[in-house]
Amino acid sequence: MSTRSLVVGAESTVARYVHSDGYPEHMVPALKLMIKRDGIKVILANNWSSIGANPQPNLNNRDLFIKSDYYAADAEYVYEIDESTIKSFVVTGEGLVMIEEVNV
């Protein structure tokens, strides 16, 4: 089963869906790469099958998720990004719990 996640801009009210490889060990380096290479606007313009060196947009899934509606996405992790930081959260029954914050 894929580990689903959401990526949201720090100033955004909607989140983008990422279908697979949502673990922080993969997503934080992949997001760093994409932020430096493509910018956050590209990341926040699509839902994704996967993110990384060869990102694959998910053209069949055009759902946007309201920033607070993490449960509807069945996401396990949420990544809040801006040009300089990535904040990683795990989704729990109590809400979001921050795992780490790293500089890009």
Disulfide bonds with the S-S distance in Angstrom:
none
